[in-house]
Amino acid sequence: MNRSHRRFSTDLVPLADRLDAWLSNARQICGDCRFEFPRRHLFHGSIERRNIAGLELTRFSSTPVSFAKFPVLSANSVDRYCIVITQLQGVRCYSQDGATAILNPGDSTLIDSGHSWSSNCAGQCSRLYLRVPRWLMENRLRSAIAVVAPHIRRVRTRRNPFPSCHFALPGSPGVDAGGGHFRP
């Protein structure tokens, strides 16, 4: 099996073993999270992992699941990373340090691994997580990141018919300081 591309699905796992099998695979990525499954008896999901240019990209797809993630690194650690999350299917809510981002398909948000965060979805959801070292993200943005759970939404304009992502950082034009939501 190609180590840069790994896939797990509950499709062939007996119903009685699905949660344990999915949790075992999810914890290899997420570490010690608190998971909740509102529809345990109907749960199914898949996890696909790829290493692209040295960065870990993970696609989670599942029936409703909520989780709370607690940092393994301190908020001051130079080894922490940012997670760029892009919603592919369903509507999902992400919260961190009092800020909340509600993502529809095509929307993205940025999470700081040095702080606790949580997420939930009421229906079938699919999302991508790209883990980027914090120093690399700061270097690319040319500034220190003081962002927690901003909402980054696709925007279409008449001049550009193709959707593009725009980072919505607090203090930037069009950003609601109360929740970090981008207003096109």
C-alpha positions as CSV (number, residue, x, y, z in Angstrom):
1,M,0.0,0.0,0.0
2,N,1.2,3.5,-0.8
3,R,2.1,5.1,2.5
4,S,1.4,8.6,1.1
5,H,-2.3,7.6,0.5
6,R,-4.3,5.6,3.0
7,R,-8.0,5.0,3.1
8,F,-10.4,3.5,5.6
9,S,-14.1,3.0,5.3
10,T,-16.7,1.4,7.6
11,D,-18.5,0.0,4.5
12,L,-17.2,-3.5,5.0
13,V,-17.0,-3.4,8.8
14,P,-19.9,-5.2,10.6
15,L,-22.4,-2.8,12.1
16,A,-21.5,-3.8,15.7
17,D,-17.8,-2.9,15.1
18,R,-18.1,0.3,13.0
19,L,-17.7,2.8,15.8
20,D,-14.7,1.2,17.3
21,A,-13.0,0.7,13.9
22,W,-13.7,4.3,12.9
23,L,-12.5,5.7,16.3
24,S,-9.3,3.7,16.1
25,N,-8.5,5.2,12.7
26,A,-9.6,8.7,13.7
27,R,-7.5,8.8,16.8
28,Q,-4.4,8.0,14.8
29,I,-4.9,11.4,13.2
30,C,-6.7,13.4,15.9
31,G,-5.2,12.0,19.0
32,D,-7.3,12.0,22.2
33,C,-10.6,13.6,21.2
34,R,-14.0,13.3,22.8
35,F,-16.4,12.0,20.2
36,E,-20.2,11.8,20.3
37,F,-22.3,9.9,17.8
38,P,-26.0,11.0,17.9
39,R,-27.0,8.1,15.7
40,R,-24.7,5.3,16.8
41,H,-26.8,2.5,15.2
42,L,-26.7,4.1,11.8
43,F,-23.1,5.4,11.8
44,H,-20.9,5.0,8.8
45,G,-17.8,6.9,7.7
46,S,-14.5,7.0,5.8
47,I,-11.1,8.6,6.4
48,E,-8.7,9.3,3.5
49,R,-5.2,10.5,4.2
50,R,-2.6,11.9,1.8
51,N,0.8,13.4,2.1
52,I,1.1,16.2,-0.4
53,A,4.4,18.2,-0.5
54,G,5.1,17.2,3.0
55,L,1.8,18.4,4.4
56,E,-0.9,16.1,5.7
57,L,-4.3,16.3,4.0
58,T,-7.2,14.3,5.5
59,R,-10.7,13.9,4.2
60,F,-13.3,12.9,6.8
61,S,-16.7,11.8,5.6
62,S,-19.4,10.5,8.0
63,T,-22.9,10.5,9.3
64,P,-23.4,12.9,12.3
65,V,-20.4,13.1,14.7
66,S,-19.4,15.7,17.2
67,F,-16.0,16.1,18.8
68,A,-13.9,18.2,21.1
69,K,-10.2,18.3,20.6
70,F,-7.7,19.3,23.3
71,P,-4.2,20.5,22.4
72,V,-1.2,18.3,22.9
73,L,1.1,21.3,22.4
74,S,1.0,24.5,24.4
75,A,-0.4,27.6,22.8
76,N,3.2,29.0,22.9
77,S,4.9,26.0,21.2
78,V,6.8,26.6,18.0
79,D,5.8,23.1,16.9
80,R,2.1,23.8,16.7
81,Y,0.2,23.9,13.4
82,C,-2.8,25.5,11.7
83,I,-5.5,23.4,10.3
84,V,-7.2,24.7,7.2
85,I,-10.6,23.1,7.1
86,T,-12.7,23.1,3.9
87,Q,-16.3,21.8,4.0
88,L,-17.2,19.6,1.1
89,Q,-20.7,18.3,2.0
90,G,-23.2,19.2,4.7
91,V,-23.2,22.1,7.1
92,R,-20.7,21.9,10.0
93,C,-20.0,24.2,13.0
94,Y,-16.5,24.8,14.3
95,S,-15.8,26.6,17.6
96,Q,-12.5,27.8,19.2
97,D,-11.9,30.3,22.0
98,G,-15.5,31.7,21.8
99,A,-15.5,32.2,18.0
100,T,-17.7,30.1,15.8
101,A,-17.7,29.4,12.1
102,I,-20.6,27.7,10.4
103,L,-19.4,26.2,7.1
104,N,-21.4,25.3,4.0
105,P,-19.9,23.3,1.1
106,G,-17.0,25.3,-0.3
107,D,-16.4,27.4,2.9
108,S,-13.2,27.1,4.9
109,T,-11.9,28.1,8.3
110,L,-8.6,28.1,10.1
111,I,-8.0,26.4,13.5
112,D,-4.9,26.8,15.8
113,S,-3.7,23.4,17.1
114,G,-2.5,25.1,20.3
115,H,-6.0,25.8,21.5
116,S,-9.0,23.5,22.3
117,W,-11.6,23.4,19.6
118,S,-14.8,21.5,18.8
119,S,-17.0,20.6,15.8
120,N,-20.4,19.2,15.1
121,C,-22.7,18.3,12.2
122,A,-26.3,17.3,12.3
123,G,-26.3,15.3,9.0
124,Q,-24.0,13.6,6.5
125,C,-20.8,15.7,6.3
126,S,-17.5,15.6,4.4
127,R,-14.6,17.9,5.0
128,L,-10.9,18.3,4.3
129,Y,-8.2,19.1,6.9
130,L,-4.9,20.4,5.8
131,R,-2.3,20.6,8.5
132,V,0.2,23.4,8.0
133,P,3.1,24.2,10.4
134,R,2.2,27.5,12.0
135,W,5.5,29.1,11.0
136,L,4.8,28.3,7.4
137,M,1.3,29.8,7.5
138,E,2.7,32.9,9.1
139,N,5.5,33.1,6.6
140,R,3.0,32.8,3.7
141,L,0.6,35.4,5.1
142,R,3.6,37.6,6.0
143,S,2.3,38.3,9.5
144,A,1.7,36.6,12.8
145,I,-1.6,34.7,13.0
146,A,-3.9,35.9,15.7
147,V,-6.8,34.0,14.3
148,V,-9.1,31.5,15.9
149,A,-11.9,30.0,13.9
150,P,-12.4,32.6,11.2
151,H,-14.8,31.9,8.4
152,I,-13.3,31.8,4.9
153,R,-16.0,31.7,2.2
154,R,-15.9,31.2,-1.5
155,V,-16.7,34.3,-3.3
156,R,-17.9,34.7,-6.9
157,T,-17.7,38.0,-8.7
158,R,-18.8,39.1,-12.2
159,R,-15.2,39.6,-13.2
160,N,-14.1,36.2,-12.0
161,P,-16.7,33.4,-12.5
162,F,-14.4,30.9,-10.6
163,P,-14.8,30.5,-6.9
164,S,-11.7,31.5,-4.8
165,C,-10.9,31.4,-1.1
166,H,-10.2,34.6,0.8
167,F,-8.7,34.5,4.3
168,A,-10.9,36.5,6.7
169,L,-8.5,37.7,9.4
170,P,-9.7,39.9,12.2
171,G,-9.2,43.6,11.4
172,S,-9.3,43.0,7.7
173,P,-11.9,44.7,5.5
174,G,-15.2,42.8,5.5
175,V,-14.5,40.9,8.7
176,D,-17.0,40.8,11.6
177,A,-14.8,41.1,14.7
178,G,-17.5,39.4,16.8
179,G,-17.1,36.0,15.1
180,G,-14.5,36.3,12.4
181,H,-17.1,35.9,9.6
182,F,-16.3,37.2,6.2
183,R,-18.8,39.5,4.6
184,P,-18.4,39.6,0.8
